[in-house]
Amino acid sequence: MGADLFEARPDLLGERADAILGWSLRDLCMDGPEAELIRTEHAQPALFALSYALWEAFDDVISGRPSGAAGHSLGEYTALTAADSFDFDSALALVAKRGEAMATAADADSSGMVALLGADVETAQSIANRRQEDGGRLEVANINAPGQVVLAGGTADIDWVVGNARDLGVRRAVPLKVAGAFHSGFMEAAKTEVTAALDGVEVGEPEFPVWSNTTARPHTQVLVREMLARQVVSPVRFSESLEDMASTGIDTFVHLGPGDVTAGMVRRTLDGIQVVVVSSLADIAAAADAIGTMT
């Protein structure tokens, strides 16, 4: 994971990052073990650091500034750092604290998340309400794309959704391999920790609009801390953010970071737009050529 980036950016991803994290980012990403890398407290800073390194490399070759940016959950921190609301060191320390807080909150209860395929937000909320009326606990956690909404809840509640998906009007319910019920009330203790961490970080005015997961509207400098704290316990309104971005005239979206998950969400949410994936340094030249002046 990120071999090319570690080779190209030892200044950013080497001792500098390790001093902030207290562990070797390169060793964990390159050598694992995978079970440790995918732990929330490790995965979050690793994904942030590699995605930001890709952004810097991409920013060097494009003309102009983006018309806007957004990120899914953790990716919102990368987007805000790209827009210079945070400096890299402060953001990495903040993300590490966020990961630790969310991991601790997840360990404190037996909970998880389930993706509802073929369900809209209203159906997902109806399922959550029905379960709550029966004494369970489910909450809408991610609004990813049309036909893909994620619920968070207790383990028994997740099992109930999976076992009754068809009767609930869902084509398929897929349990997610996550440590806990993120972006829900189960993370209230983590929100307290993230709020305290945010209080110690300087926040600048974004150089370009960054859409908030919590409101699906661009951040304002004065509310960045509040929105990021609320994000821990609130639904990620990603598809709504994409739709609002498109309404401003943005018609080219670039996924920056390992994998291509958000690119798929863009394609499912918006018609007639261009989507470019930059998941490694090798993708950058072709991406820049494909999009010309980024919009």
N, C-alpha and C positions, 0 to 999 in steps of 0.2 A: 504494500500500500504506500504510494507516494515515493517510490524509489527515485524517479527522475527529479522530484522536487527537493529531496534531501541532498541529492548530488549538486543541484544548481544553487540551492539557497542554504548553505550551512550557517551563514550569518543570521538568518531568521529562525531556522528550524533546528539548530544545533544547541550549543551551550546556552544561548540566550533563552530559548524556549525551555530548556531543561532546568535552568535556574528558577524560572517562574513556577514550573510544575512540580519540581522536586523528584522527577523521574525522567528517564531518557525517552523522548518522543520517538526518535529514530529507532532505538532498539525494539520498542514495543510494536511499532508499525511494521518494521521489517522482519522481526524474528518472532513476534508473538510472545506467549501463546495466544491463539485467537480468542480463547475464552476470556482472557484478560483484556484484550483490545476492545472487545465488544461490550465490556462493562460500561455502564453509563458514565461513570466518573473518568474513564479513559477515552471513550469514544467521542465525547463532546469536544474536549480540547484538541484531540487529534483531527477531527473533521474540520473544526474551525481553522486550525493552523494551516492545514493543507489547502483548504479552499481559499484562504486569504492569500497564500503564496501564489496560487493560480491567478487570482485577481490581479496581483501586482504585475505578474508577467503579461497578462492580457492587456492591462491598462497601458503598458509600455508600447504596444503596437497598434492600438486603435486611435482614431482621430476623434477629438471632441470628448465630451463627458456623456455618460448615460442620461437618458431622460428620466430614468427611475430605476428602482431596484426593490426586490422583495426576497425574503427567505422563508423557508418552511421551518418553524420552530427554532432550532439552533441557528439555522441559516440567517435568521434576522440579525443576529449579532455580526455575522460576516458582512452582511449588506450595510449595516450601520458603520462598521469599521472601514469598509471600502469608501463610504461617503464621508469619512473623517469625523464622525461623531465621537468615535473612540480611537485612541492610538492602539497599536497592536499589542504592546505589553500589557496595558490595562485591560484590554478586552480578553486576552488569553487568561489572565488571572481571574477575571470575572466569570468566564465560561467554565474554568476549572472548578470554581466555587459552586456554580450552578449545577454542574454535573455531580459533584459530591452531595449537594443538598438533595437533589432529586433521587440519587441512589439511596441515600439514607431514608428518605420518605417512602420509597418503594419497598425497602427492606422491612419497614415497620408494619406493613399490612400485606395481605394476600390479595393482589389485584392484578389487572392486566388490561389489554385492549383488544378489540375485535373490529375488523374491517367489514362493513356491510356492502356487498357488491350488488348493484342494481337497485339501490335504495337512495331516495332523496333525503334532504334534511328533515322534512316534515315526517316522513316515515320513521327515520331514526329517532327523532324526538318522541314520537308516539310510542315506540318500543321502550324507550327509556322511562316514559311516564307510566306505562303499563307495569313495568317491573317494579318501579318505586311504589306503586299502589299496592303491590303484593308484598312489600317489605324489603325488596332488594334495592340495589343502588347501581344505576347506570347513568352516564352523562355523555352528551355529544362532545367529542374531544377534537376531532379533525374534520374539516370540510374540505376535502382534497380536490375533488373534481366531480362533475355530474356522474351520478351512479357510484360514487365512492365516498362514503362517510364512515368515520371511525367512532366507536363508542368505547368509553372507559368504565371500568367497574370492578367489583369484587370477582374473585375467581369463579364462584358459584354462579354469579350473574352472567359472566362470559360463557360459561358452559351452557347455561339456559338458552342464550341467544343462538349458539352454534347448533344445539339440539332441536331448536324450533324455528330455524330460519325460514323454511318454506311457509309454515303456518303464519309467520309474522310478515309475510309479503316481501321477503328478501330472496334474491336469486341464490346467494351464497354468503355465508358468514365465515370469515377466515381469522382465526386467532393470530395475533401478531407476536413475534418473538421480541418482546420488550420486557423490561424489568418490573414495570408497574403501570399504574393508571395515570399516565402523564396528561397534562392539560385538563385536569379535573380537580374537584375538591379534595381528592385524595392527596394532593400535593400542597396542601395548605401550609404544612410545616416548612416545606422547601421555599414557598413564597416568602416566608418570614426571613429566611437566610438570604435569599436573593435580594430582597429589599435592602437589607443591611449592607450587602456587598455593593449594590448600586449606589448607595449613599456616599461611598468612598471613592467613586470614580467620576472624573470630570467628563461632562457631556458637551460636545460642540454642536453647532447648527449643522445639519446634514448639508453637504455640498450639492446634493441632488436628492429628489424625493425618495424616501424609503417607506414602503407601505408596511403598516403595523399589522401583525397577525391578529391582534385583539380587536381592532376597529375596522380593518380592511380599508383604511384611509392612510394618507401619508402622515408620518410622524411630525410632530412639532417639538422643537428642542426642549421646551419647558415640561413636556409630558413623556419624554423618552423613558425616564426611570419608572414612572408609574405604569406605563404600558408594558414594559418588559417584566415588571413584577407581576402584573395581572396576567400576563401571557402564561405563566407557570400553571395557573389554575383555570384558564379560560380556553375555549375552543380556538384552534388554529383556523382562521377563516381564509384559507389560501386561495380557493377558487374565486371567492368574492374579491379578494385583492387583485387577482389577475384580471377579472372583468373590469374593475375600476381603472386599472392601469391601461387596459385597451381602450377604455372610453376617453382617455386623454390623447389618444392617437398613437400610442406605442404599438408597433406591429412586428417588432423583432425581439425575441427573448433568447438570452444566452444563459444556459445552465453552466455554472462554474463550481466544480467540486467533484469528488469521487462519485462514480456511478452516473445515472441519468434519470433518477426518479422524478425530480421536479420537471424535467423536460416532458416526461409522459403526462404529468398533470396538466401542463400548459396545453399540450396537443388535445387532450380530452375536454378541456374547458373552452378553448377559443378556436374559432374557425378562421381560415384565411390569414394566418400569421406564420412568420418564419421562426423556427426553433433551431438553435445551434447548441451543440454539446461540447464543452471544453472540460474534459475530465483528466487531462494530462498535458504536459508541455508540448507534446507532439501534435496536439489538436489546435494549437493557438494560431499558427500561420494560416492554415486552411480556413479556420473560423473567421479570422480577420479579412481574408480575401472574399469570403462568402457574403459577409454582411456589409462590407464597405464602411461607410460612416454609420456608426451604430445609432439606432433610434430606440 
